[in-house]
Every structure is written in C-alpha cells, then in structure tokens.
C-alpha cells in the first residue's frame, strides 16, 4: 500500500494489511503495525491538537510515551471513549475512530486561539493574581468558567462496559525496559535459571534499535538481534515477557505496578479479553533499563506542527516506513540528529540543511553528512520558523547575531541531547546526582535493591550499555540464588555514538526576548515564563514548577525538566544542582481508572463480608445493616412488627429469658510467645502479668496521644497465649498498631501476632437462661459459678467441636460467648437455637445489642468516643493499671490539656418527658434562650427507647458532665427545645447483680 508519505520498501511493516481509520471524521488508510501517529504522518497530517492554554496548533513531537502534544480521544462507541490517548502509543486497528481535543469548532479553526493573541494576560502565575475582584463574581462567573476551561479532553459520561484483570507475581529479577540493555540483562539473568520478568511499553521489544540503523550485534542488525533474543526468552520456562506493558510506579520493597494493554490494539476484542491487566510484582532484584529521552531545542515558535524530535523522525522512517516531510530541516546541538539526516537522505528525502549550534562540529556522522552533500550551518541557530498550521520555513542566523537566511522546509527535526530516564529510579526513593561533566542527573544513592543500566545510567554507546547490562543481569540473578551460566555475552560490532548536547534556551530565545520558545509543550510554558518565575521570587525549582506548571500533569517533565532547570539556574546565577530537581511522581504515564479500580466496582466495589449464620438469618426474616464491610442482622421482625416493636420484644426477651446474637464480626488477635504478657502490658492500659490463665479482663488501648483507640475483652489461655478481641471496626487498625509497635518499638520481645478474626465464629448467648441453653451441648467444661465465674475462659468442646468458651457479657446479663471454628459456626448456632427454643429464647440483632449495652452504660468506641476522648472522660479510670511503669499513651494521657477541668465527660441523659427519644448527634446547651450562635457544651452520643426501663435513655459527652448530675440541660431542635436531666450512665441493674443470673 502506498500513501503520500509512505516510502516503498522502508520500515518493517511494508507487507502488512491495510487498516482504515478516521481522524476528526475524515477517513484515512494506514497499515497494521502503525501507530495512530505514524498513520497520520503517512497521510501527511501533522496537525494533531491544540495547546492547553493558548490553543496554538500542535503537531506530533515524538514517537513514544513522552509525547506531550498529540493527545486524542479514541472512541469505540458511546460508552467506550478514552480521552488523552497519546497518538504515538495508540496502535492502529481497522475501524479506529480518533478525534482531536481542546478545540472548537474544528482543529484547523479554533476560536480558543484568541487566547494566543491575549497571551500577555495569561502569563505564568496569572491565576495567582487575577479573579479577585469583585468578590461576588468568583462563584457565579470566574469559577464556572475556569472549571469549564480546565483539563484536556472530555471524560466519558456512561459506565465503562469493559472489564479489567489483575495479576500478582513474584520473580527473582525484574527487568524494566526492553531495549538492547534490558534484553541483555534479561538474557543474562534468565540463563541462570531464576524467575525473570522483562517488561516494555512498546508493542515490540528493541527500544532505540527501532531507529538505530547502524547497530550490529552478534552478526545481525540490531533489530533482528533483539527479536531473536525475545524469541529465546519466550521459549524459557522461567521467563515471562510482557510487551505493551508500562511500569508506572516503583513502590516500597521492590514492589512494581505495571499496566498491560491487552486489547486496545485489536479491532474486535473478544468478550473474554480484558481491556487492560494490572500487574503487581514483587521482585528480589530490579534492573532499570529505561533508556533516555531526547530533548527538543528551545527557540521561537518551536511548537509549530511539523517540528519534531530527530529520533522520532528516524523511528517513523526506519520502523514504520514513513517520511515526516519531503524537504526537511535539522536543528541540533547533538550528533544524533546527523544520523536522522543521513537516514532521510538515503531514503530519498531532501535535507534542506543541518543547523548546528556548535562551532566546527566533528565526528564520523558529521563527516558522513558532508560526504552526502548535506548543507551544514555550524555555529548558527534557528531563530524563527514560518507557517501556522504546519512549519514551512526556518530562519537561520549566526549565534552571535548578524544576517539572517530563510530556508523553505516542510518539517524540522531537532535534538538538544538526551536526558536519562530516571523517573522510576526516583520513585524508588533513590537520590540522583548531577554529573557536571556531562550535564546530566544520573542515579546516585540507591534506596532499594535495584540497579540502573544503559542510557538511563548515563552509559554512552551501545557496546558499553550491553556489556554493563549483561553483567548487571548476571550479578542480580546470582545474588538472587541463580546458578552460574556459561553463555557468551552479546557482542556489539557496530553502533552509533552521540555527543552531549545543550541545556536551556537557544540563541534568539534568551534573556530579554519575548518570543514564545516552549519548554513544556503540554502546559504551554515558555522560557520567558521560567525567567518570570525567578523574577517574582521563586528560588527553588519546585516553586518554579508550581508557579509555571512546568513538568506537571501527564508529562511529568519528560522533555521539559532539564531545559526548565537550566533556564532557572542561568537566571539565578547558580549551578544546576543548587537549584534542585523536581520530584518524579507515579504514574510514569497516565493509568486508566479502570485498571486501578479493576474488579472493585458495582457489587464488588467493596467486599461484602458475611458471617456463617447469614443464611440462617435470611431464612428467619432478619433485616440487615452494613457495618463496614459486614452484613449484620439488624433485627428479626415477626409478622406485622416494625423495627421498634421487634427491638422492644428482643430487648425484653433477652433480659427475661435469653437471646442469641452473632458476634463473629468482632476482631480477634492471638498474641503468643514468652513475652506475650510483657507486650500486652505495653499495648494496653490494664495490668496483665498477674492475670491467671483461664481468666478474662476488659482491655483498653490508647493512641500515643492518650486518646481511646479501641477496647475489648482479652482472655488468657496460657502463660504465653492471649485471645484478644477488638471492636468490629477496629480489627485491622488494632492489628496494625500492635505490629507497628512490635516491629519498631519493642523488637526485642519474643511475640507473634496472628489475626484470627476469620477463624472463629462467635455466638453470644445472653440472659438468665443462657447457661441452661449451652449446658447440654458443652463437653469438658464445668459451667458452675464456682468453677466458671464471670470473666473467665475455658477450652473444651461444644456439639463435638473445639470451643473457646468465654463467660462474659455485653448485655449485663449472665452471658457466654461461644467461639468455634468458623466451618462449624452455622451448625453450632442451629444447635444452640434448638436448645434456646426450649427456654423461650430469641435471636436478636445489632440494634438490640446497642440498646442492651446502653442500658448498662457500656461504651462503644467510635460512637461514644470520637478520637478526642480520654479514659477519664469516659469514666473508666478503673481500666488503667495504677502501678504500671509504661504503656502506649501513658505520657499522652498526662498532657495538661487532657487533665484540665471542664473537659467533656460521658454521662447519662434522661428526658423530662420519658417518651421523647433524643437524636444522636444533637447538641446540648445550658441556656436555650441565649443568642445564636449558642454555646454548645456537649452532644448526644447514643440514644434509644428502652422497653426494659420504660423510657428513653441516652449517653452524652458534656463539658464537666459529672459535676452536673441532676441538673437540667437543654437540647435545641428545629421544632422545639427538649429538657434533659444529667444522670449516671447506668440505667438498668446499677449494682450488676444480674451478671450471675
């Protein structure tokens, strides 16, 4: 197939099938293997988008993930619209529909381009100084308009119909980058027998070998060698090869996030195929072979469509068989652009001239260019270009000034040198170091078990890169347990060598000029903007970045960082390292929400956890409530009962006879080891050393700042073993706090922590007849009050299965909590239920549990506490060991503000009208007639109707509450003021006599 700029016989896809596509509604033809960018260029299309702020025409700059300009929307249907896709990465498929962004009504005629004419009003940092007057206009005018203009592309407004996959993997050696260095490292590691994963973001491995025409390795051209190595690696059982896969984040302990594009390149993906696959990989060793990114030249109007990186033009020619123009100019401060000129010349493309900033450049490539009769203008700069929607001329002038010469061109290639891609290294928390000799930031101090090789390590030359990478791969594999391999390392027989280039603005765009010489294409940041930031007081590059937006957004400084840094350093009169380097943040390139959310959407957005009795509760009419991720039975209504009637019945039944409650959701942690008691002493306020095995104690945990964190009953099973319960919501955080302190503060203790929340199902049997219900089913445990008193734990059997039986109560009645292996939870519940029916017992839910505990004044952490409540505030000072030398939060709870008078304290409230139930969260005041805003002295934390008390009851946090016993306070509500009397927090069985029947 031949297109206007497709060169017959060039590239690697000349015999591929035709793939038809559309761009902004116009139909074109490309070939399979093209990217959208290469297909557009093959059809002579350079104009691909409009810039973010000024709406200037923008063309294709690069051929890879660093592309800042050609961001398009890819559409399969109304629901499958993906904005901000890089045309240089999107593979072409038959029927692809793409459209440009950030323009209206069309790409060639964009009304927004008026911003360019008014650009002095939109200079760097303008948003910090404008939109301040009049104040009333912000909400009605400025903010809506700014929000409408912000961002690129239009987000889809329909649910995503695609599905996404996720995989976890472990390996000894992970190689990030599939160029010559990455392949050499992967090959060396793979031959030792260890597990190797090698990753590259492109559709094909090879990296710079896609465009390096002069490379030869092991007797083959570089590209052929690379494909042969990939075939060898794929044939090895210990190797996983992932193409179309981007390493977007490097996290702690060699944990790497990858996104694999599974079906974005297919015309008709099968329904079984995910769109993308998220890989989460833990590696013993990581080899970073992420290459280098070519820098553009910073000169006037360097953003015109048709101006692109020299390496990109070589890629389009040598890999895709596409010429970016027919009369091409070159502007460079680097030898690599000469290679592009030579390749184009050999392909029959006219090279108008090479403009080289350097005086008297020399070298093999320069000599070859002269031999090819390519005109070279050394010591000169491109000071201006012509054209609007596409470049059509370049104006050349000596660096020192003087006469100008204008040359007609239809494309301009540029190269200011190469910047090592240290993004992933920086994400690993490694520290880069500036090499003043070569003017590059290179990997310096490593924070994780990784190594950088090749161009990303500043290694110049193909031979040196391959040698370095092969040695690094072998060393990493050996240190990870691999066997010595005897294979020969690849031999580089020919390659290209490039000089260092330049940083900062070129002549014609220096200080004192007002031209638009773009440093950051994506954010419309010019050299003048960087200088303005410095003039306005920005001294750190991080401040310059935020003032100008240079290197922000999806670009993350891939092409702009070093230029911006050099310009700022020049303006400040400081060396580059003193100005600093901006932070490279994950993701390296944009990641779809779909791949991150993955399966966690819809019904799977948050895992639903169900106890073992869930099915039984459903069959018996339970109404459920969500408690975190748990589905818990809320209440069990009988025919014609509403919630209040059901809860009243359940509350009375439990206190009159008995009730069964599923308490399986409570957090459970086993603390084991010779130092278990010492550890418990440090983590909880209570004393534990003298607690005898077989006994229980209420445990209270604080944060370091002295505030209540969690509570629960702890049973000592043996001298070296504790069964710790936590609140349902606190299970994970308590485990985390324990592990944190064990590993960081008390590492000398011989203690092991195990989460056993899922292992044990728990049935709470509460009420006067609770012992009669469990007695026929329990084996090997004496249930008498003398042998098994309140706050005890025994191990035995129930219904023939192992049990940890606690005698404890959260209702104030005689009670037992039956812990059995979760597999037997439902069967044991049914057996207990059958016995309970003989004694008139009921099943009750969480609402009744709340009422029963409130009747007894038992707190619920997170409801009656709010993260600012101390032990004294809650009235449970008895839970603090008075002779303890230390525990977490001990010093915090002694802070002056935590023991100051007037703090809110937990008390009871009784409404003057016993039939009125307060609203939880309602505010409390001392004087209802005071002017608004009233002084609020507390709030209601728990409030219920108590059928057992025959009235409403409430708990509240009130300033100086215990000093206000018997006083009348007020709860203002929208329709009335409710009078309440401050009381004790215990409303039922104040002496606790019912605990023993």
N, C-alpha and C positions, 0 to 999 in steps of 0.2 A: 504494500500500500504506500502511496506517496502523498504527502501533504506539502504545503508550500515551503515549510522549513525542515522537512524530514529529509535526511541525507541518505540516499540509497547505499546500502551495504554497511552503513555505520551503526554503531550500537550493538546491543546483544539481543534485540527482540525483532529484528528485521523480518522474520518469518512468522511473527505472531499474528493471531486473528485480529480482525478489526473490532473495535469496541466503540459504539456510538454513545455520545453523551450530550448534555446540554449545559450551557452556562448562561445565566440570566435569560433563559428562554430560547436562546439561539442554539441550533443543533450543530454539532461538530463530530468529527471522527478521529479516534486515536487507535492505539493498538494495545492488546493485553500485555501487561508489563509496565505500561506507562504509569506515572502518577498524574493526577489532575494537572499539576503544573507543567509537566513535560508535554502533555497532550495539548494544553493551551498554547504553549510556545511553538509546538509543531504546526499549529494553525495560525501562527503569527500574532497571537494575543498576549500582550504584556500587561495591559491594564487589568488589575485583578481586584482592586479595592480602593477605599478612601481612608485617609488617615483619621485618627480618633478625634483630635481636637480641631485641626484646621480643615479637614475634609479635602486634603490635597490628593491628587491622583497618585496611586501607588502601584508598583509592579512587583514582580517576583524577584526577591533578593537572593535567595539561597536555594539549596536543593535538599534540605534536611529539616530536622526538628527545630533549628534555630530561626526558622522563618518568622519575621515579625509583621510582614505586610499582607501576604496572600492568605487571609483568613476568610473562609467562605462557609456558607451553610450547605450541608448535604441533606437532601430530602429523599426519602423512600416513599412516604405517604404522609398524611396529615399528622399522624402521631409520631412518626419517625423523622424528626427534624433535628439535626445536630448543628448548632452554631459554632463558629470559631474553629473550624477544622482547618488545619494547615494544608493548603493545596499541594505542598511539596511532599507531604507524607501520605495523603489520601491516594490509594491505588485506584486506578481506573477499572471500571467494570461496565459491561454493556448495559445501557439504560441509566447510567448515573445522572442525577439531576443536581446541579450546583448553582448557587446564586451568590452574588457579592453582597456585602453588608455595608452599613453605615452610609447609605446614600439615598437620595430621593430627588427627583422621581426616577433617575436612572444613573448608572455608573458613569457614563460619559458626560451627563449634565446633572450635576448635583447642586441643588440650591444651597446646601450647607457650606459649599465652597466660599460663600461670602465671608465665612469666619477667617479665611486666609487674608482677605483684604483688611479685616479689622484685627489682625493678629497682635498689634501693639497693645490692644486691650486685654489680650489673653496671654500675656507673658507669664513666665514661671512664677508660681506663687500667687497668681491673681486672685485665687479663691480665698486666700487668707485676708485679703484687703477689701473685697467688694461684697455686695449683697448685705450691707449693714444698715442701709437706710432706704426707705423708712422701715422701722421695725415690723410694722404690721404687714409689710409686703412679703416677709420671709415665708410665712405659712401659706399664703394664698397665691403667691406668684413665683418667688425665687425657687423655693424647694421643689414644687411640682415640675417646673421647667428643668431644673438641674437633674432631677431624678429621671426625667424622660430622656434627657440627652446622655445620661451616664451609661457606660457599658458598651460593649460591642455585640452585635447580633441580637436575636430575639429568642428568648427561652421558649421551649415547647410549652403549650398550654393544655396538652392532653396527656393522660397516663402513658408511661413508657410500656409498649407491648412486648419489648424484647426481654429475654432473660439473661442472666449473667451467672458465671460459675466462679467457684473459689477452690483453690488447692493450697495445701500446706506441704512443704517439702524440706528435707534436710540433706545436706551434702557436706563433703569434706572441703571441696574447692568450688567456689562460685566465681565465674569469670564474667565481668560486666563489660561488654564491648566485643564485637565480632570482626574487628579489622585484623590486619596482619599480626599485630601484637597480641590481641586477645586470642586468636586462633592458635598462635604458637604456645601461649601459656596453657590453653585448654588441652592441647595435644600433649604437652609435657606432663601435665597432671594426670590426664586420662591413662597414659601408658604405665602409670604406677599402680593402677587398679583401684584407686579411690573413687568415690562417687563425685562426679563433676557435672555441674550445670553451666552452660555457656549461653549468654543472652545477647541479642542485638535487636535494636528497634526497627531496622530496615527489613524489607521483605526478603532480601538476600544478604548473606554474610559477605564481608570483604572490606567494608569501611572505605578508606581512601583509595583502595585498589579499584574501586568502581571507576575512578577517573585517572589514576596514575598509569599512563600508557607505557611508561618506560620501565616499570618494575618487572624483574625476573627473579623467581625463586625456585630452586631445585629444578632448573632446566625448563621451566614453564613461565608463561607470562603470569603476572601477579594474580589476576582474577581467576584464571584456570587453576592455579595452585590453591587458592582459597576454597574454591568449590570442591576440589579433591580432598582437602583437609576436612571440610564439613561432612562429606560423604563418609570418610573414615570415622569421624566422631559419632555419626548417627549409627554406624554399624557396631559400636561398642555398647555392651550391656550396661556398663557403669556410667554412661554419659547421657545427659538429657540436653537436647539442642532446642533452644527457643528463639525462633525468629519472630518478627513483628511484635516484639516484647520490649517494653520500656521499663528500665529500673527507675522508678520515680522517687524513691525515698530510702535513705540509709539510716536505720534506727539502732537503738542500743543492742549490744551483744550480737553484733553481726546479723541483725535481722533486716532483711531487704524486702521492700514492697515492689512488685512487678505487675504490670498490666499487659496482658497478651491480647492483641486484636485478632479475634478468631474468625469473624465473618464479615467485617466491614469491607473487605475486598471482593466479596462474592456478589454476583448479580442476583442470585436467588438462593439465599442461605436456607438450609434445611431447618425445619422447626426444632429439631433436636439439638441444633448448634446454638451455643450461647453467643451473644454478640462479643463479649469480652470475658476474659478469665483473670481473676485476681490471684496472683501467686504471692504467698507469704513464706519466705525462705529463711531458714536459719543455717548459716554456714560456719564451719570452723575457720576457714580462711577465705578471704575475698581478694580477688585480683581485679584492680581497676584498670581497664584498658579503654578509657572513654574518649581518647583522641584529643584533637584540638579543633577550635572553631576559627575560621578565617575572619579577620576584621575588615570592615569597609574603610574607605577613605572619607574623611570628614571635609567636605568642600561645599561650595554654594550649590544649592538645589540638587544635592546628591541623592534625592529620593525620587527623581523622575522615573516613570516606567521605562524599562529598557536598560536601567543601570543595575548591575548585579555583581555578586562576588565572582571572582575569576574561577574558583574551584567549582562553583555551581555551573558555570558555562561549560567547563570541562566534563562535569557529570552528565549534563544534558546531551553533550556531543558524544562522549565515549561510551556511555552506558545506555542512553535512550536513542541515540542517533539523531539528535535534534540540534540544529544550529540556532543560536539565540538571535542571530541577525545575519545580514549579508555584507555589512560594511561596519566592522566592529572596532571600536577604540579600546585601548588599555590604559589604565591609570594605576600606577603601582609604586610601592616603596619596598618591593619584595620580589625575589626571583621567581616565586611560584606563578606569578601572572605571566611570565615569559613562556612557561610550559603551556598555558592556555592559548597564547597567541600562536605558538608553533602547531598545536593540535588543530586549531581552526584553519590555519594556513594549509596544512596538509589535507584538510577536508574540503578545500576549495573555497573557503570563506575569506573574503578580503579583510585584511587587518589594516585599518587606516593608519594607525601609528601606535607606538608604545610611549606613553609619557611617564618618565621615571623621575621621582623627586631626587633621587640620589645623583651625585656628581660622578661621572665616569664609572658606572656600574660594570662589573666584570664577572666572568664565570662562564661555565660551559653553556648554560642556557642562553646567556646574553650573546655569546659567540654564535650559537646556532641561529638566533633571531637575526643577527646581522647577515649571516650566510644565506638566510632565506629572503633577504632583501626587504625585511620589515623595517620601516622607518622608526628610529628611536630618538626621542627628545629627552635627553637626560638633563638633570638639574632644573627641571621645569615642573610646573603644576597646572592642573586643570582648574581654572578659576571661575568657570561659568559653563553651563550647558544650555542648549536651546531645546525647544519643544515643550509641550504641555502634557498631552496625554501619552506621549512617548518621546524619548530623547531623540533629537535629530542633528545635534552638533555639539562639539566641545571646543571651548576656547582655551588656548594654551598660552602660558606666559612664564618667563624665567622666574625662578623662586625669588629672586631679588627685585623683580619688577621689570618694567620695560614694555616693549611692543608685544602685542597680542596676535595670535593666529587662530583662526577658527577653522575647524575641520568638520566636514559633514560625516555623520555616523548614524547608524540605526540601533546601536547597542553600545554600552560602555561597561567594561569589566574592570573591577578594582580589587586591590589587595594591599592592605596595610600591614600584613603579617598574620601570625597565628597565635591564638590565646589558648593555652592548655585548659581543657575542660575539667576543672577541679570541683565542680558542683557536688558530686556525690562524696568526694573526699571531705569537703567542708561539712556536708550534712552528717558525716560520721563523727563530727566534732574534732576532726583533725585541724591543725593550725598550719596555714600556708605561710611560706617565707618568700620574700621578694628577692629575686636574683637580679642584682643591679647590672650585671654584665649583659644579660640577655633581655632585661626589662620585662620579666615575667614573674607572676606569682606561681610558685611551684609547691607541691606537697612538702611540708616540713615535718612537724611533730605529729605522729600518729596516735590516735586515741583508741583505735580498735585494731583487731588482728587482720589488717589488710595491707596491700602493697600496690603502689601505682607503677605502671609500666608504659613505655612508649611515649607518644606525644603528650599525653596528659601528665606525664612526669617530666616533661621538658626535654626528652631524649630526641635529638635531631638525627634524621637519617633512618631509612628503612632497615638497614643491616643492624645498626645499633639497637633499634627498637625490638626487632625479632630476637636478637641474642639476649637482651635484657629480659624480655617477656618469657622466653623459653626457660631461662634459669630461674626466674621467679615462680613459674608454674611448677617446676620440678621441686623446688625448695618448699613451696607451700604444701604440696602433696606429701612430701617426705615427712614434714613436721606434723601432718595430719594422720600419719600412720601408713602412708603408701610405701610400696616396695621399690627398690632401685630399678630404673628402666635403662636399657642399653641402646635405645634407638638414637639415631643421629638427629641433631637439631637441624632445622631448615637452613639452607644456605642461600643467602641473598647474593645474586650475581650482578644485578643492575638495579639502580634506584635513582631517585631524584633528590637533590639537596637544595634546601632553601635557606636564604639569609633571614635576618631578624625582623626587618620592617621598622615601623614607626608607631608612636602613640600620640594621640591628641589631634588637634586641628591642623590641616594642611595650610600652606600659604594661600591667602585670599579669604580665609575664614578665621584669622587670628584675632587677637585683642584689637578693639577699636572698630571692627567691622560689624555691620548689621545684617549680613546675609543670613539666609536660613540654611545653615550647614548642620545636617541632622546627625546627632549622636545616637539617639534612641528613636528608631522609626516607629515603634509601636505606640509610644507615648508622646510623639511629636516634641521631643526635647532636642534643642539645638545647642551648639557650642556657646552661643550668646546666653542661653538660659543658665548654663552651668556657671558662667562668669557672673551673671546677675546674682545667683545664689551666694557666691562668695562675697560679692559687694554688699549684700544685705546681711552679712554677719555669719553665714554658715561656714564653719571651720572643719567639721568632721564630714567625711564622705557620706555617713549615714544621714546627717542633716541635709546635705546637698541632695541626696536621693529623695528624701521626703518632700523637700521644697520644690523639686523639679519633676518628680516621679521617674527619674532616670533609673532604668533597670528594674522597674516594678512590673506587676502584672505577670502575664504568662511568659514574657520574655526572660525575666529574671537575669537580665544583664548579659545574656549570652554573647551578643555582638557589641553591646554598648558600654559595659562596665569599665573596661580598661581605658577607652577614649575619655569617658567622663572623668575618671580618676586623674588622668594625665592633665586634662584641661584645668581641673580644680587645683591640682598641685602646682601647675605653672602659675596660676593666678595668685595662689597663696605664697609662692616663692619657697615652697618646701619640697623635699624629696617625696616621691610617691608613697613609700611605706609610712611616713609620718602622717599622711592624710588618712590612711586606713583603707580597708577593703570592706565592701558591703557584705551582708550575710546572704549566703545562698540557701534558700529555703525549699523544702519539699512542697509540692511535687516538682520534679525536674521539668516536666512538661505537663500540660493540663490532663487531669484524670476525670473521667465522667463520674457523675454522681451514681450512675447505675452500677459501675464496677465496685465502688466503695460500699454502697448500700447492699448490693448483691441480692441474696435471698431475703434480706431483712426488710421486707415491705409487705403491705397488706396484712394478712393474718400472721405473717412471720416477722412483722416489724419488730416485735418484742416477744421473746419466747414465752409461751404460756406454760406455767408450771401447775401441775395438778397433784393433789395428794392421792394416796392409794385408795381412799374412801370416796373419791369424787363420783365414781359411777354409782355407788350406793346412794349417795346424797341426791344425785339427779333423779334416781328412781323413786326416792322418797320425798320429792317435791321441793327440794331446797332451792332457795333463791341465792344466787352467788354474788359476791362483790370482788372487785380486783384489789388485791393487797400487794402492791409491787407487781411482780410477775405472777404471783399466785392467784389462782381461783379458789376462794374460800367460801364455804357455806355461811351465808349471812344470817338466815333464819329459816325455820322449817314450818311454813304455814299449813294449818289444816283447812278443811273446806270452809269457805266464807270468812277466813281470817285475813285481816290486813297485817301489815308488818307490826304495828303496835300491839295488836291483840296476840299475835304469835309470840312476840318477845315477852310480853307480860306473862303469858302462860308458861313459857320456858323458864323465866326467872323464878316464878313461884314453885314450879316443879322441882328445880334443882335444889332449892332450899328446903322443900317439904319432903322429897324422896331422893331423887338422884337425876343426874344428866350425863350424857356422853358428848364429848367435844373432841374434834380432831385438832390436835396441837402439833401436827407433824411439821408445820412450816417454821417452827422455832429453829433458830440456828443452833447447831451442835458442834462442838470442837472438843477433840480429845487431846489433853495435854499429858504427855508421857515422858518419863525419864527420871533419873536420880535427883535432878534439881527441879522437878516439877513444882514442888511446894514453894521453893525459893522464887521461882518465876511467877507463880500466882501471887505471892506476897508483893512483888514489884508491880504487877499489872493491875491489881485490884486494891481497893481501899481497905478491904476486910483482912483480918488475920487468917492464915491457912495452915501454918505449921502444926498447930495443936488440934486441928480438925481430925477426928478419928475416921479411919476407913469405915464406910457404911453410913456416914452422916452427910448431911447437906447444909449449905449455907447460902443465903442471899448474897450475890456478888454484885458490887457496884464498880464500874470502870469510868475513869475520868480521862479527859484530854490533858495534855501537858499544861494547858492554861487554867486548869482547875474546874472546868465545867463538866457536868454529867454527860457521858458519851454513850453508855449502854448499861443494861443490867440483866440479871437472870439468875437462876438457881444453879449452883455448882455442887455436884456430888463427888465425894472422894471414894473411888472404887478400891484403891490400894494405896500404899505409901507413895508409890511413884506414878499414880494414874488418877486424873481428874476428868470427869464428864462435865463439860461446861455448856450451859445453854445461854443463848443470846436472844434478843428480840428478833422477830421475823425480818424486819428491815435492816437489822444491824449485823446479820450473819457474816456478810462479806467484809464489812468495814472492821469488825472486831478481829476477824482472822487476819486482815491486812495489818492492823495495828500491832497485833501480837507478833506477827512475822517481822515487821519493821523493827520493833524493839529487840527482838531476839537476835536478829542479824546485825544490827548496828550498835545497840547499847549494851546488850548482855550476851555477846557471842561466846563468853566463857562458860555459860550454863549448858549442861547436857540435857537438852529438852527437845522433844519432837512434837510438832503440831500437825494434827490431821483434821480436816473438815469432814464431819460425819453426818452432816445435815440430811443428806440423801439416803444414808444407810439405815437410819432408824425411823420407822413410823411411830407416831405417838398418839395414844388415846387417853385423854383426861377423863377420869371417872370421878365426878364430884357429887357430894350430897351425903345426907345422913345414912343412906343405904349403900354407899359406894363399896364398903368392904364386903357386904353380903353379895354384891354383884360379881366381884372378882374372885371371891374365896373359892368357889367350886372349880375354877379354871387354873388356879395357881398351884404350882408344884415346887416343893423345896424351900418355901419361904414361910416363916411364922408371921402371920398377919396381926397378932395381938398387939395392943397398945404398948405393952411392956417390951416385947421383942422388936417391935417395929413402930417406934414413936414418930410423931410428926417431924418432918425434915430429916428423913432417912432414905437410904437407897440400898437395895439388895439385888443380887443377881440370882436368877433361877429360871424357871420355865413357866409359860402360860400357854395353854392349849397345845402343849408338847413342843413349843418352840422357845428359843432363848429369849429372856427378857431382862431388861434393866428396869426394875420397878421402883419408882420414886414415890415416897409418901410426901406430898406437898400439895399446896392449894393456892389457886389464884382467884378463888371464889369466897374464901373464908369458911368454907365447909370442910368436913372431913374429905380428903381427896387423895387420889392416886394418879400418877401418870405412868402409863404402861408403854414402855419402849420395846418394840420388837423389830427384827429385820424387816425392811420395807416390803420384801416379797410376801410377807405374811400379814401385812397391815390390814388388808380388807377382811381376810378370814378371821383374824382376831377381833376386829371390830364387830363382825356379824355375830361371833360367839358372845361377846360382851353385850351386844344389843339383845340377843335372845335371853340372856340372864336378866338384863335390865327390865325387860317387859314383865318379868315375874314380880318386879318391885315397883312398877309404875313409873319407870324412868323415861326420860325423853331425850331426843337428840337436840342439841342446841348449837347455835351458830355464833359468829363473832359479835353480833350486836348484844346478845345476852351476856356473852363473856365480858364485854365492856361495862354493862350495867352492873353485873355482879362485882366486878373488881372495884368500880367506883363507889358502890355501897360500902366497901371496906376501906376506901381511901388508898388503894394500891395505884401507884403511878404507872403511866405508860410513857416510856422515853420517846420523845418526838411529838407527843401530844400534850402532856402536862409539863414537859420541858421543851425548850426551844433553842438549845445551844448556848444560852446565857444563864442557865440555872445551876446553882451550886448545890452541894449536899445540904447545907444549912437552909438554903432557900426552899428545898423540897421537904424539909423537916425529917430527914433520915440520917442525922448525925450519928445515930447508933450503928450505922453501917461502916464507920471509919474506925480502924484499929487504933486505939489511943496510944499504944506502946510501940507502934511501928516506926522504924527509923526512916523509911523511904518508900514511896510508891509513885507511879506516874500521876502527876497532877498535884502532888503534895505541896510543893512550893507554890504552884499556881493558885491553889485554893487559899493560900495565906496572903495573897496580894491585898493591899489596903482597900482597894475598891470592891473586893469580893467579900470583905467582912465589915464594910461600912454600914451604919444604921440606915434604915429606910429602903433597903432592897426589897424587891418583890418576893413574897413568900407564898407557898402553896397553902391554901385554906379551903374550907368548905363554904358554900353559899346555900342559904335556904330562902326561897322567895316568900314574901309576906303572904302572897296568895299561893298556896301549895299546888294549885292546879296549873300554874304558869311554868312552862319549861323554857329556860333561857336558851339563847342561841350561842353555840360555841363560837368563840372569837369576839363576842360582844364586849365592848369597852365598859369600864367601871369608873364612876366618878363619885366624889364625896358630896358635891353640891350640884344638883341638877339645874339650879337656877343661875349658875354662873354664866357669864357671857361666852359666846363662841369665838374662838376655839376653846373648848373646855379643857381643863387639866385632867388628863386620864391617869388614874392611879393603878390600873390593872386591867386584866381581861379574863374572860371565861375560857378555861382550857377543856373542860369536859362537862357535859350537861345531859341529863336523862330524866325520863319518868321512871320512878321506882315503884313497882307494884307492891314489893315487899315492904317498903316504907310508907306506902300510901300517899306519896307526894313526889314533887320534883326534887332532884338533888343536883348539885353542881360542884365542881372544883375550879378554883381560880387562883391566878397569881396576882397578889395585891400588895402594893407597897406597904411595908410594916404590917403585914396581914395579921400576924399572931398577936399584935398589940391591939387589934381592933375587934377582938372576939366580942360578940353580942352587939356590935354597933350596926347601925343601918347605913347601907351604901345604896347607890343607885346605878341602874343600867339604862341609859337613854337609848330608845329605839325610835325608828321613824314615826311610829304612830302613838307612842306612849313612853312613860318612864316607869321602869319596874323597880320596886323596892326589894332589897335583899338584906338578909341578916348574915353577918360573918359568923361561921361556926367551925367546929373541928372538922377534919377531913373524913372522919369515920362516921357513917350514918347508920350502920347496922351491926349489931353484936360488938359493941365497943370493947368488951373485955376479951373477945376472941375465944369464947367458950365453945363455939360450935366446931372448932378445928378437931376436936376429939369426939364428935358425934352429937 
